[in-house]
């Protein structure tokens, strides 16, 4: 079937077979590598939009590589030998074939050709084109007047414009449209064609190649849809993170650097703190810290950690920290205060678990009264050595109903350093959990002049590590 504009054009020379063999081998290897990546992607979480998008891209790449391999194979074999008449048994078998869905990856079953002769009104279709349209060969090919009838109504004007431009203005055809086959299946076809001119330069016929690109377009739609889903999820995650950060910044103390409570002088507390975000999650957790001068002259010190991340965790943290501050100002002792926080968390709309510590320091007597709810004990550093304080009993907040929280007391001396932290500080991927790493900083704390110097030491040791969770650290140094 002619595909040229003029019979006088010289025939192209075939490429060297060795060069085509090299390209075929490269395509096969690349196809195998991409297919291996695609198989690996099918073993992961189906609910992950990013992985679905990656898998869809792999499937699209496999489609392209399959087509490329088939094209190269045709190029290597050269044009098929022509025959004047098909053997009778082949014709009979072709008539008896059922009109089935083309197999994915079978390029030859998805490409057909046609020619419409304007002088004789003859129409010639290849066998593959009958398969693409789901049309039995005995029904004959469709003329240019009949062809729009099998298209979707909204695609018919496009085909009319393409054919008109080709026949009247001599423009090549390049467009896509959808057809509805006799078996009810919808297929998307890509049509490329050109006019065939006679000796006088007039259009004698129109030649076209039609390719079934349904699977290719489906893969492209999946890539586009999964990409859109991934972008929406990333946008939502960024928005949630921004809102969580804003909420956290609104709730946590506004002071930065060192804070002297209740006032400079003997027994006063030099306080500094730092929030350390997680390296394993982009979302903000429910960790908190606070230091507050109370109406009776004593000082509140607290740290805590709620399970979860994002807005639910930070909003619950805001609720608990607000309640903790209010009860501390009202004079409620740490043990009883923990019991009230437990009841508040139990009654919340979104139940959660949390650990917390509440300390009340009296600068006149040097007494530290404290209680904890499933939280790491405070670390006391004195004379270049450190130790954890014995913990009074206390279960996690939200874990049980109507529980009592014990309260303990310890006397702090001038020059003592008290470190409160959440467990995310020492729970690292490169070493076991526990306060040992913090206790090892005792000699450096002894040389520190301020609480802020102690916090810098902690950040130097833990700030750049692969932490599995958010963390807070609060350091209180007793004035001398």
VMD Tcl script that draws the C-alpha trace (Angstrom):
set ca {
  {0.00 0.00 0.00}
  {1.65 3.31 -0.98}
  {2.65 5.70 1.77}
  {4.44 8.24 -0.39}
  {3.45 11.58 -1.78}
  {4.90 10.85 -5.19}
  {6.00 7.72 -7.01}
  {9.19 9.52 -8.09}
  {10.60 9.62 -4.52}
  {13.56 7.19 -4.16}
  {13.09 4.29 -1.79}
  {14.94 4.64 1.53}
  {17.88 2.36 2.17}
  {17.52 -0.13 5.05}
  {19.83 0.33 8.05}
  {22.66 -2.04 8.83}
  {21.37 -5.21 10.54}
  {24.19 -5.22 13.11}
  {23.29 -1.72 14.27}
  {19.62 -2.72 14.61}
  {20.61 -5.84 16.58}
  {22.52 -3.66 19.04}
  {19.49 -1.42 19.53}
  {17.21 -4.45 19.98}
  {19.50 -5.90 22.67}
  {19.70 -2.58 24.47}
  {15.92 -2.22 24.40}
  {15.44 -5.74 25.77}
  {17.85 -5.13 28.63}
  {16.27 -1.81 29.48}
  {12.81 -3.36 29.30}
  {13.89 -6.10 31.71}
  {15.31 -3.55 34.16}
  {12.15 -1.43 34.08}
  {9.95 -4.51 34.46}
  {11.96 -5.56 37.53}
  {11.35 -2.16 39.09}
  {7.66 -2.47 38.25}
  {7.43 -5.90 39.90}
  {9.10 -4.56 43.03}
  {6.60 -1.70 43.12}
  {3.68 -4.16 43.18}
  {4.89 -5.63 46.49}
  {4.58 -2.40 48.45}
  {1.71 -0.56 50.12}
  {-1.18 -0.05 47.67}
  {-2.38 2.97 49.64}
  {0.81 4.99 49.12}
  {0.12 7.58 46.35}
  {3.81 8.04 45.59}
  {4.35 4.31 45.06}
  {1.21 4.06 42.89}
  {2.54 6.93 40.77}
  {5.94 5.24 40.44}
  {4.32 1.95 39.43}
  {2.15 3.71 36.82}
  {5.23 5.36 35.32}
  {6.96 1.98 35.11}
  {3.95 0.48 33.31}
  {3.92 3.38 30.85}
  {7.65 2.95 30.22}
  {7.13 -0.80 29.59}
  {4.44 0.03 27.00}
  {6.81 2.36 25.17}
  {9.68 -0.12 25.28}
  {7.45 -2.93 24.00}
  {6.46 -0.76 21.05}
  {10.07 0.25 20.44}
  {11.21 -3.38 20.48}
  {8.54 -4.39 17.98}
  {9.38 -1.47 15.68}
  {13.06 -2.42 15.74}
  {12.16 -6.03 15.02}
  {10.18 -4.94 11.96}
  {13.08 -2.76 10.89}
  {15.44 -5.73 11.14}
  {13.20 -8.10 9.18}
  {12.40 -5.58 6.46}
  {9.06 -5.28 4.62}
  {7.01 -8.50 4.47}
  {6.96 -10.33 1.12}
  {3.89 -9.47 -0.93}
  {1.49 -12.05 -2.27}
  {-1.19 -11.68 -4.89}
  {-3.65 -13.93 -3.15}
  {-3.94 -15.22 0.38}
  {-4.12 -19.02 0.66}
  {-7.63 -20.32 1.05}
  {-7.01 -21.86 4.44}
  {-5.67 -18.54 5.82}
  {-8.69 -16.67 4.51}
  {-11.04 -19.19 6.07}
  {-9.22 -18.99 9.40}
  {-9.36 -15.18 9.32}
  {-13.11 -15.26 8.75}
  {-13.62 -17.65 11.68}
  {-11.52 -15.67 14.18}
  {-13.46 -14.07 16.97}
  {-13.11 -10.33 17.43}
  {-11.14 -10.30 20.68}
  {-9.46 -7.62 22.74}
  {-5.90 -7.03 21.48}
  {-3.31 -8.38 23.88}
  {-1.31 -5.77 25.78}
  {2.13 -5.43 24.23}
  {1.12 -6.99 20.87}
  {1.96 -3.98 18.71}
  {1.08 -5.62 15.38}
  {-2.46 -6.23 16.61}
  {-2.76 -2.53 17.47}
  {-1.60 -0.97 14.18}
  {-3.49 -1.08 10.91}
  {-3.49 0.81 7.62}
  {-6.10 2.00 5.16}
  {-6.38 3.78 1.83}
  {-9.39 5.57 0.41}
  {-9.28 6.05 -3.39}
  {-11.08 9.22 -4.38}
  {-11.20 8.33 -8.08}
  {-12.68 4.82 -7.83}
  {-14.28 5.03 -4.37}
  {-12.38 1.86 -3.47}
  {-11.38 1.36 0.15}
  {-8.60 -0.95 1.29}
  {-8.08 -1.98 4.93}
  {-5.38 -4.18 6.40}
  {-6.39 -7.21 8.45}
  {-5.17 -5.56 11.61}
  {-7.51 -2.62 11.09}
  {-10.52 -4.93 11.04}
  {-9.37 -6.30 14.40}
  {-8.90 -2.81 15.83}
  {-12.43 -1.76 14.83}
  {-13.91 -5.11 15.92}
  {-15.34 -5.47 12.43}
  {-15.54 -8.83 10.57}
  {-13.73 -8.75 7.20}
  {-16.82 -9.92 5.34}
  {-18.56 -6.69 6.37}
  {-16.05 -4.76 4.31}
  {-14.17 -1.57 5.15}
  {-15.77 1.72 6.10}
  {-15.77 4.57 3.64}
  {-14.86 8.11 4.69}
  {-18.59 8.90 4.83}
  {-19.30 5.86 7.05}
  {-16.30 6.20 9.36}
  {-17.69 9.01 11.60}
  {-20.65 6.79 12.55}
  {-18.47 4.60 14.79}
  {-16.87 7.59 16.55}
  {-18.06 9.16 19.76}
  {-20.31 12.11 18.80}
  {-17.99 14.66 20.39}
  {-15.03 13.33 18.34}
  {-16.78 13.37 14.95}
  {-16.07 17.07 14.17}
  {-12.35 16.43 14.75}
  {-12.24 13.59 12.23}
  {-14.19 15.65 9.68}
  {-11.73 18.52 10.05}
  {-8.70 16.21 9.72}
  {-10.03 14.54 6.54}
  {-11.10 17.85 5.00}
  {-7.70 19.47 5.59}
  {-5.99 16.45 4.05}
  {-8.15 16.17 0.93}
  {-8.66 19.87 0.22}
  {-5.47 21.50 1.49}
  {-3.10 18.54 1.25}
  {-2.20 18.65 4.93}
  {-1.02 15.51 6.71}
  {-3.34 13.91 9.26}
  {-2.29 13.60 12.87}
  {-5.01 13.26 15.49}
  {-6.79 10.99 17.95}
  {-10.39 9.97 18.36}
  {-12.43 7.35 20.16}
  {-14.50 4.63 18.54}
  {-17.17 2.31 19.88}
  {-16.65 -1.23 18.63}
  {-19.45 -3.63 17.80}
  {-18.71 -5.53 21.02}
  {-19.32 -2.37 23.05}
  {-15.69 -1.69 23.87}
  {-14.32 1.81 23.55}
  {-10.91 2.23 21.92}
  {-8.73 5.28 21.39}
  {-7.11 5.48 17.94}
  {-4.23 7.64 16.76}
  {-4.53 8.37 13.05}
  {-1.64 9.55 10.88}
  {-2.02 9.93 7.13}
  {-1.30 11.98 4.04}
  {-2.72 12.58 0.59}
  {-1.40 10.53 -2.36}
  {-0.95 12.68 -5.43}
  {-1.33 11.69 -9.04}
  {0.96 12.71 -11.91}
  {-0.80 16.08 -12.16}
  {-0.28 16.84 -8.46}
  {-3.94 16.32 -7.58}
  {-5.13 14.26 -4.63}
  {-5.91 10.78 -5.86}
  {-6.34 8.99 -2.55}
  {-5.77 9.28 1.16}
  {-3.49 6.88 2.98}
  {-3.47 6.47 6.76}
  {-2.08 4.38 9.57}
  {-4.31 3.91 12.61}
  {-2.87 2.78 15.91}
  {-4.83 1.55 18.92}
  {-3.35 3.62 21.76}
  {-6.01 2.72 24.33}
  {-3.63 0.97 26.72}
  {-1.01 3.66 26.29}
  {-3.49 6.43 27.06}
  {-4.83 4.44 29.99}
  {-1.32 4.19 31.41}
  {-0.80 7.91 30.85}
  {-4.07 8.68 32.63}
  {-3.00 6.53 35.57}
  {0.32 8.37 35.74}
  {-1.47 11.72 35.60}
  {-4.07 10.73 38.19}
  {-1.57 9.23 40.61}
  {0.65 12.27 40.14}
  {-2.29 14.55 40.94}
  {-3.09 12.46 44.01}
  {0.52 12.63 45.14}
  {0.65 16.40 44.68}
  {-2.61 16.82 46.61}
  {-1.28 14.65 49.42}
  {1.98 16.61 49.54}
  {0.06 19.88 49.59}
  {-2.17 18.62 52.39}
  {0.88 17.42 54.34}
  {2.60 20.78 53.91}
  {-0.55 22.60 54.98}
  {-0.99 20.35 58.01}
  {2.63 20.79 58.98}
  {2.39 24.57 58.68}
  {-0.77 24.64 60.82}
  {0.81 22.31 63.39}
  {3.93 24.48 63.57}
  {1.85 27.62 63.99}
  {-0.21 25.97 66.73}
  {2.91 24.70 68.48}
  {4.58 28.12 68.34}
  {1.44 29.72 69.75}
  {1.34 27.33 72.70}
  {4.97 26.76 73.69}
  {6.73 29.45 75.76}
  {7.63 32.61 73.92}
  {10.90 33.10 75.81}
  {14.15 32.20 74.13}
  {17.58 31.81 75.67}
  {17.91 31.77 79.47}
  {15.07 32.59 81.83}
  {15.71 33.55 85.48}
  {12.94 32.52 87.89}
  {11.68 33.90 90.12}
  {14.36 36.60 90.02}
  {18.16 36.87 89.93}
  {19.80 35.96 93.20}
  {20.57 32.99 95.47}
  {18.28 30.04 94.78}
  {16.92 31.46 91.54}
  {16.52 29.09 88.62}
  {18.40 29.68 85.37}
  {16.19 27.91 82.82}
  {16.74 27.16 79.12}
  {14.94 24.75 76.78}
  {14.87 23.57 73.20}
  {12.48 21.68 70.93}
  {14.21 19.23 68.55}
  {12.14 18.02 65.58}
  {12.25 14.45 64.35}
  {14.39 13.39 61.40}
  {12.04 10.50 60.64}
  {8.82 12.47 60.09}
  {7.83 15.73 58.45}
  {5.02 16.21 60.94}
  {5.23 17.98 64.27}
  {4.69 15.84 67.36}
  {2.95 16.53 70.65}
  {6.04 17.33 72.76}
  {6.01 20.31 75.10}
  {8.09 22.11 77.70}
  {7.36 25.06 79.95}
  {8.69 27.07 82.88}
  {6.38 29.43 84.71}
  {6.65 31.62 87.82}
  {3.65 30.92 90.06}
  {1.79 33.46 92.23}
  {3.23 32.01 95.47}
  {6.83 32.57 94.29}
  {7.51 28.98 93.37}
  {8.36 27.86 89.81}
  {6.63 25.34 87.55}
  {8.80 23.13 85.35}
  {7.17 20.65 82.98}
  {7.83 18.53 79.91}
  {5.56 16.04 78.18}
  {4.88 14.04 75.06}
  {1.64 12.91 73.43}
  {1.41 10.08 70.92}
  {0.85 10.93 67.28}
  {1.87 13.72 64.97}
  {0.32 16.64 63.14}
  {-2.65 18.77 64.08}
  {-4.37 16.15 66.32}
  {-1.23 15.80 68.48}
  {-0.48 19.53 68.69}
  {-4.10 20.45 69.43}
  {-4.27 17.87 72.23}
  {-0.92 19.14 73.52}
  {-2.29 22.69 73.55}
  {-5.31 21.53 75.56}
  {-3.21 19.68 78.14}
  {-0.59 22.39 78.53}
  {-3.25 25.05 78.97}
  {-4.97 22.96 81.64}
  {-1.64 22.22 83.34}
  {-0.76 25.91 83.54}
  {-4.16 26.81 84.92}
  {-4.09 24.13 87.64}
  {-0.52 25.02 88.60}
  {-1.43 28.69 88.99}
  {-4.40 27.61 91.11}
  {-1.99 25.91 93.52}
  {-2.76 22.25 92.74}
  {0.16 20.01 93.72}
  {1.96 17.95 91.00}
  {0.52 14.54 92.02}
  {-3.09 15.71 92.04}
  {-2.46 17.75 88.90}
  {-1.43 14.60 87.01}
  {-4.64 12.88 88.06}
  {-6.70 15.76 86.62}
  {-4.74 15.69 83.35}
  {-5.44 11.96 83.08}
  {-9.18 12.57 83.47}
  {-9.05 15.38 80.89}
  {-7.30 13.20 78.33}
  {-9.76 10.35 78.93}
  {-12.70 12.66 78.27}
  {-11.25 14.20 75.08}
  {-12.92 13.60 71.73}
  {-9.78 12.04 70.29}
  {-8.38 9.65 72.91}
  {-4.60 9.53 73.10}
  {-1.79 8.44 75.35}
  {0.82 10.73 76.80}
  {3.68 10.95 79.22}
  {4.31 14.02 81.36}
  {6.31 15.40 84.23}
  {5.35 18.26 86.52}
  {7.82 19.85 88.97}
  {7.30 22.63 91.50}
  {10.47 24.30 92.81}
  {10.57 26.41 95.97}
  {13.56 28.81 95.80}
  {13.35 29.54 99.55}
  {13.77 25.94 100.74}
  {15.38 24.50 97.60}
  {12.72 21.77 97.54}
  {11.61 20.23 94.26}
  {8.22 18.46 94.43}
  {7.43 16.42 91.37}
  {5.21 13.75 89.84}
  {5.33 11.87 86.58}
  {3.03 9.93 84.26}
  {5.02 7.22 82.46}
  {7.81 9.70 81.81}
  {11.64 9.49 82.02}
  {12.86 10.64 85.43}
  {14.65 13.98 85.84}
  {18.43 13.80 85.74}
  {20.28 15.54 88.58}
  {23.87 16.64 87.96}
  {25.98 17.58 90.98}
  {29.76 17.95 91.38}
  {30.51 16.58 87.91}
  {28.34 13.44 88.24}
  {24.78 12.71 87.17}
  {22.02 10.34 88.25}
  {18.30 9.87 87.59}
  {15.97 10.69 90.46}
  {13.90 7.78 91.85}
  {10.52 7.95 90.16}
  {7.23 8.04 92.06}
  {4.52 5.77 90.64}
  {2.51 7.10 87.74}
  {1.02 5.46 84.63}
  {0.72 7.01 81.20}
  {-1.94 9.68 80.80}
  {-5.03 8.19 79.19}
  {-4.03 4.59 79.95}
  {-6.31 3.93 82.94}
  {-9.20 5.50 84.82}
  {-9.31 6.76 88.39}
  {-5.62 6.26 89.10}
  {-3.58 8.09 91.72}
  {-0.21 9.63 90.97}
  {2.43 9.68 93.67}
  {4.48 12.75 94.46}
  {8.07 12.91 95.59}
  {10.44 15.61 96.85}
  {14.16 16.25 96.60}
  {16.34 19.08 97.85}
  {18.43 20.90 95.27}
  {21.67 22.67 96.11}
  {23.23 25.78 94.56}
  {25.08 24.81 91.38}
  {22.92 21.72 90.75}
  {21.74 21.12 87.18}
  {18.36 19.50 86.58}
  {17.61 18.08 83.12}
  {14.05 17.25 82.05}
  {13.53 15.64 78.64}
  {11.11 13.61 76.58}
  {12.09 10.07 75.60}
  {12.55 11.00 71.92}
  {15.83 12.68 72.85}
  {17.64 9.44 73.68}
  {15.68 7.03 71.46}
  {18.02 6.94 68.49}
  {18.59 4.62 65.55}
  {22.30 4.22 66.24}
  {22.20 3.31 69.93}
  {19.86 1.87 72.53}
  {17.31 3.83 74.49}
  {18.12 5.26 77.91}
  {19.57 8.27 79.70}
  {23.18 7.00 79.68}
  {24.19 9.30 76.84}
  {22.85 12.31 78.76}
  {24.51 11.24 82.01}
  {27.82 11.06 80.16}
  {27.62 14.85 79.69}
  {28.11 15.47 83.42}
  {31.71 16.80 83.12}
  {30.66 19.28 80.46}
  {27.67 20.43 82.50}
  {30.02 21.06 85.45}
  {32.02 23.46 83.31}
  {28.94 25.26 81.94}
  {28.24 28.76 83.22}
  {24.54 28.93 82.31}
  {21.60 26.69 81.55}
  {21.82 27.85 77.96}
  {25.37 26.46 77.77}
  {24.03 23.10 78.96}
  {21.31 23.13 76.31}
  {23.90 23.88 73.62}
  {25.87 20.86 74.82}
  {22.79 18.65 74.52}
  {22.02 19.97 71.05}
  {25.62 19.35 69.94}
  {25.34 15.75 71.10}
  {21.79 14.97 69.95}
  {20.74 17.71 67.53}
  {22.26 16.21 64.39}
  {21.49 12.54 65.02}
  {18.85 10.41 63.35}
  {16.18 10.78 66.00}
  {13.12 8.57 65.59}
  {10.80 11.04 67.30}
  {10.44 14.68 68.32}
  {12.06 15.68 71.57}
  {12.20 18.44 74.14}
  {14.90 19.19 76.70}
  {14.68 21.65 79.56}
  {17.66 22.51 81.79}
  {17.32 24.28 85.16}
  {20.46 25.41 86.96}
  {20.26 26.44 90.60}
  {21.81 29.85 91.22}
  {24.72 30.19 93.63}
}
mol new
graphics top color blue
foreach p $ca { graphics top sphere $p radius 0.5 }
foreach p [lrange $ca 0 end-1] q [lrange $ca 1 end] { graphics top cylinder $p $q radius 0.2 }
display resetview
